[in-house]
């Protein structure tokens, strides 16, 4: 035993994922370990706690039970560790039941089409990379580019939607997780969130278990017809933890010293996210795993694995972040392979040309940086593109309603902002919500409830936006 792993001889009937009890030499409470590898004559275990007073020759007992966590409504609003033990100083959790952390993914026949939007409140994602309930969308980028910020904004935007949010932090600093929890308490609905926290100083076994435990807690709600959102921050650290455990257990290393089953440990986790059919209750579990890249290298081992498992990726770039474009989403490299089917009719109609116009602008802007003469048409495309970029830039903790997003897209589509000075666009964004509530409240309410943009509603919105533009730029 050592380095939080142990090798056990005997116990021929042990299975993977089973919990074992290790007797201590000083007679204190037994330690718990989880079985991670089975050889013909040795069992490899990761310790789920302190391994002091355990040495070679100590007795180990099989429990016959696999690692499980409490599930149920009583977990909502709580901060727990990977075993479901409270970490917020609150009372013990009265669970509705106990479920194993490792569960099979729903079969294909139990799944349904992803057709309901999961709005993040971020215009750049909801317009160009829309997400659906039951989708798996990877958030990927270098460190300090705003990956967690996108996740928090998505949680905050679910405050009025009924979606249960589970945030799982793996190997993060306590201060970072505290900031996330404080932000959700301040701007979101913490009473409908569960925070699963496996800090960096926890044993590797606990950190490895955390995403599976969080997924089981989320499945409790999706299997009862509800909608759940699971955010895992982040799977790059999770892969490193598993590599550490595998090397200590002397499993054969593969590429970059990761074990051969590194793809499988993430695919079996993310495959559990699904939209269930009506026979299974019609619930959904949406996964937003986060992964870190180095120097923007998307072709690294873990990033390529996760990109191939998920239904699309949101790629963040440090260059855009430092230029002040936040969220720093690289629209060219990002994709949502499901979302177009989930967008509301109004959004889909207005956003269909947006990506092309924005890509055209970015290409032209590079050429114009070298100076030289620019014709009138090119100048118009560039000015229009700058307005698009300004509209896609959004402060944190300020998610937009569907009506607000549709109004901004309509303003771009009708080129109502092209005559507005660039520095006034941010002011227009900030004032547009209250302005619509005052001057086009019925139209905004209709869009938020039906997602349709009827001619009368469209005309009312255009008039309201034109009046606001006129007021800002007389």
Long-range contacts (C-beta under 8 A, 24 or more apart in sequence): 1-47, 1-51, 1-54, 1-55, 1-56, 1-58, 2-51, 3-248, 4-46, 4-47, 4-51, 4-203, 4-204, 4-205, 4-248, 5-44, 5-45, 5-46, 5-47, 5-245, 5-248, 5-249, 6-33, 6-44, 6-45, 6-47, 6-51, 6-54, 6-60, 7-42, 7-43, 7-44, 7-45, 7-249, 8-33, 8-42, 8-43, 8-45, 8-60, 9-41, 9-42, 9-43, 10-60, 11-43, 11-60, 11-62, 13-62, 14-38, 14-43, 14-62, 15-66, 17-66, 17-67, 17-100, 17-101, 17-102, 18-62, 18-63, 18-64, 18-65, 18-66, 19-48, 19-63, 19-65, 19-66, 19-67, 20-45, 20-60, 20-61, 20-62, 20-63, 21-60, 21-61, 21-63, 22-47, 22-51, 22-54, 22-58, 22-60, 23-54, 23-58, 23-59, 23-60, 23-61, 24-52, 24-53, 24-54, 24-58, 25-53, 25-54, 25-55, 25-58, 26-53, 28-53, 30-61, 33-60, 33-205, 34-67, 34-205, 34-209, 36-205, 36-245, 36-246, 36-249, 37-249, 37-251, 44-249, 44-250, 44-251, 46-203, 46-204, 46-205, 46-208, 46-245, 46-249, 47-203, 47-205, 48-83, 48-203, 48-205, 48-206, 48-209, 49-203, 49-206, 66-100, 66-101, 66-102, 67-100, 67-101, 67-102, 67-209, 67-213, 68-98, 68-99, 68-100, 68-101, 69-98, 69-99, 69-101, 69-213, 69-216, 69-217, 70-95, 70-96, 70-97, 70-98, 71-95, 71-96, 71-97, 71-98, 71-99, 71-216, 71-217, 71-219, 71-220, 72-96, 72-97, 72-220, 75-194, 75-217, 76-164, 76-191, 76-192, 76-193, 76-194, 77-190, 77-191, 77-192, 77-193, 77-194, 78-194, 78-195, 79-181, 79-195, 79-197, 80-194, 80-195, 80-196, 80-197, 81-196, 81-197, 81-198, 81-202, 81-206, 81-210, 82-196, 82-198, 82-202, 82-206, 82-207, 82-209, 82-210, 82-213, 82-214, 83-206, 83-209, 83-213, 84-213, 84-217, 87-197, 96-220, 97-220, 99-216, 99-219, 99-220, 100-216, 101-209, 101-212, 101-213, 101-215, 101-216, 102-212, 102-268, 103-215, 103-216, 103-219, 103-272, 105-268, 105-271, 105-272, 105-274, 106-272, 106-274, 106-276, 106-280, 109-277, 110-274, 110-276, 110-277, 110-279, 110-280, 111-274, 111-275, 111-276, 111-277, 112-275, 112-276, 112-277, 112-278, 112-282, 113-275, 113-341, 114-275, 114-284, 114-338, 114-341, 114-342, 115-275, 115-341, 115-342, 116-227, 116-275, 116-284, 116-342, 117-339, 117-342, 117-343, 117-344, 118-154, 118-163, 118-227, 118-229, 118-286, 118-342, 119-157, 119-161, 119-399, 119-402, 120-150, 120-153, 120-154, 120-157, 120-399, 121-153, 121-154, 121-156, 121-157, 121-398, 121-399, 121-400, 121-401, 122-150, 122-153, 122-154, 122-327, 122-394, 122-399, 122-400, 123-391, 123-392, 123-394, 123-400, 123-405, 123-408, 123-409, 124-327, 124-329, 124-331, 124-392, 124-394, 125-150, 125-314, 125-327, 125-329, 126-343, 126-347, 126-402, 126-405, 127-347, 127-350, 127-351, 127-354, 127-392, 127-405, 127-409, 128-331, 128-334, 128-351, 128-354, 128-355, 128-358, 129-312, 129-314, 129-329, 129-331, 129-334, 129-335, 129-336, 129-339, 130-336, 130-339, 130-340, 130-342, 130-343, 130-347, 131-286, 131-288, 131-336, 131-338, 131-339, 131-342, 132-275, 132-286, 132-338, 132-339, 132-341, 132-342, 133-163, 133-227, 133-275, 133-284, 133-286, 133-342, 134-273, 134-274, 134-275, 134-276, 134-284, 134-285, 134-286, 135-273, 135-286, 135-287, 135-311, 135-312, 135-336, 135-338, 135-339, 135-342, 136-270, 136-273, 136-286, 136-287, 136-288, 136-289, 136-309, 136-310, 136-311, 137-286, 137-287, 137-288, 137-310, 137-311, 137-312, 137-313, 137-314, 137-336, 138-288, 138-289, 138-290, 138-291, 138-306, 138-307, 138-310, 138-312, 138-313, 138-314, 139-288, 139-289, 139-290, 139-291, 139-313, 139-314, 139-316, 140-290, 140-291, 140-292, 140-293, 140-298, 140-303, 140-306, 140-307, 140-313, 140-314, 140-315, 140-316, 141-292, 141-293, 141-296, 141-315, 141-316, 141-317, 141-318, 141-328, 142-292, 142-293, 142-294, 142-295, 142-296, 142-316, 142-317, 142-318, 143-292, 144-318, 144-321, 145-316, 145-317, 145-318, 145-321, 145-328, 146-316, 146-321, 146-326, 146-327, 146-328, 147-233, 147-234, 147-290, 147-292, 147-316, 148-176, 148-180, 148-233, 148-290, 149-326, 149-327, 149-396, 150-314, 150-316, 150-327, 151-231, 151-233, 151-288, 151-290, 152-180, 152-183, 152-184, 152-396, 152-397, 153-396, 153-397, 153-399, 154-229, 154-231, 154-288, 155-184, 155-188, 155-193, 155-229, 155-231, 156-183, 156-184, 156-187, 156-188, 156-397, 156-399, 157-399, 158-188, 158-189, 158-192, 158-229, 159-187, 159-188, 159-189, 159-192, 160-189, 161-227, 162-192, 162-226, 162-227, 163-192, 163-227, 163-228, 163-229, 163-286, 164-192, 164-193, 164-194, 164-218, 164-221, 164-226, 164-227, 164-228, 164-229, 165-192, 165-193, 165-194, 165-228, 165-229, 165-231, 166-193, 166-194, 166-195, 166-196, 166-214, 166-217, 166-218, 166-228, 166-229, 166-230, 166-231, 167-193, 167-194, 167-195, 167-196, 167-231, 167-233, 168-196, 168-197, 168-198, 168-210, 168-211, 168-213, 168-214, 168-230, 168-231, 168-232, 168-233, 169-195, 169-196, 169-197, 169-198, 169-199, 169-210, 169-233, 170-198, 170-207, 170-210, 170-211, 170-232, 170-233, 170-234, 170-235, 170-237, 170-238, 170-241, 171-198, 171-199, 171-200, 171-207, 171-237, 171-238, 171-240, 171-241, 172-197, 172-199, 172-200, 172-233, 172-237, 173-199, 173-200, 174-199, 183-397, 186-397, 187-397, 194-218, 204-241, 204-244, 204-245, 205-245, 207-237, 207-238, 207-241, 208-238, 208-241, 208-242, 208-245, 210-238, 211-235, 211-238, 211-269, 212-269, 215-269, 215-272, 215-273, 215-285, 215-287, 218-285, 219-272, 219-285, 221-283, 222-274, 222-276, 222-281, 222-283, 222-284, 222-285, 223-276, 223-280, 223-281, 223-283, 224-281, 224-283, 225-281, 225-282, 225-283, 226-283, 227-283, 227-284, 227-286, 228-283, 228-284, 228-285, 228-286, 229-285, 229-286, 229-288, 230-273, 230-285, 230-286, 230-287, 230-288, 231-287, 231-288, 231-289, 231-290, 232-269, 232-287, 232-288, 232-289, 232-290, 233-290, 234-289, 234-290, 234-291, 234-292, 235-266, 235-289, 235-290, 235-291, 235-302, 235-306, 236-291, 236-292, 236-302, 237-292, 238-266, 239-265, 239-266, 239-302, 255-301, 256-301, 258-301, 258-302, 262-301, 262-302, 262-305, 263-305, 263-309, 266-305, 266-306, 266-309, 267-309, 270-306, 270-309, 270-310, 271-309, 298-333, 311-336, 311-337, 311-338, 312-336, 312-337, 312-338, 312-339, 324-393, 325-389, 325-392, 325-393, 326-393, 326-394, 326-395, 326-396, 327-394, 329-392, 331-355, 331-358, 331-359, 332-359, 332-362, 344-402, 344-447, 344-451, 344-452, 345-451, 345-452, 345-453, 346-402, 346-406, 346-447, 346-451, 346-452, 346-453, 347-402, 347-405, 347-406, 347-409, 347-451, 349-453, 350-406, 350-409, 350-410, 350-412, 350-413, 350-453, 351-409, 353-413, 354-388, 354-409, 354-412, 357-381, 357-384, 357-385, 357-388, 358-385, 358-388, 358-389, 358-392, 360-385, 361-385, 361-386, 361-388, 361-389, 380-418, 383-418, 384-412, 384-415, 384-418, 386-422, 387-412, 387-417, 387-418, 387-420, 387-422, 387-425, 388-412, 390-417, 390-422, 390-425, 390-426, 391-417, 391-425, 391-429, 393-426, 394-429, 400-433, 401-433, 401-444, 401-448, 402-447, 402-448, 402-451, 403-436, 403-443, 403-444, 403-445, 403-447, 403-448, 404-432, 404-433, 404-436, 404-444, 406-447, 406-453, 406-461, 407-432, 407-436, 407-444, 407-461, 407-464, 407-465, 408-432, 410-453, 410-458, 410-461, 410-462, 410-465, 411-465, 411-469, 414-462, 414-465, 416-462, 416-465, 416-466, 416-469, 417-469, 419-469, 419-473, 420-469, 420-472, 420-473, 421-473, 424-472, 424-473, 427-472, 428-468, 428-469, 428-472, 431-468, 431-472, 432-465, 432-468, 435-464, 435-468, 436-461, 436-464, 439-464, 439-467, 440-464
